[in-house]
Amino acid sequence: MDRERGVGGAQSKDMPLALFRDNAADAKPLYDPSGADTLDERKQQAFADKTLVEPSRHLADAWAARSTGR
């Protein structure tokens, strides 16, 4: 898959998972269960989740909790 810009300086497919610190081992099978993805694909997935997807999910959860009084 072509990407408009490269992300991160990872040199191996395991390096992007370091973003998840203690959860890196748990994240590995979720990102590439078949082992077929490229390093660039892994970097895109991990960095997008860490910088865009997860913060958005966290904000939505916080907003929902505030709105429902949880």
Secondary structure, DSSP 8 states (H G I E B T S, - for coil): ---SS------STTGGGGGGGGGHHHHHHHH-TTS---HHHHHHHHHHIIIIIHHHHHHHHHHHHHHHT-
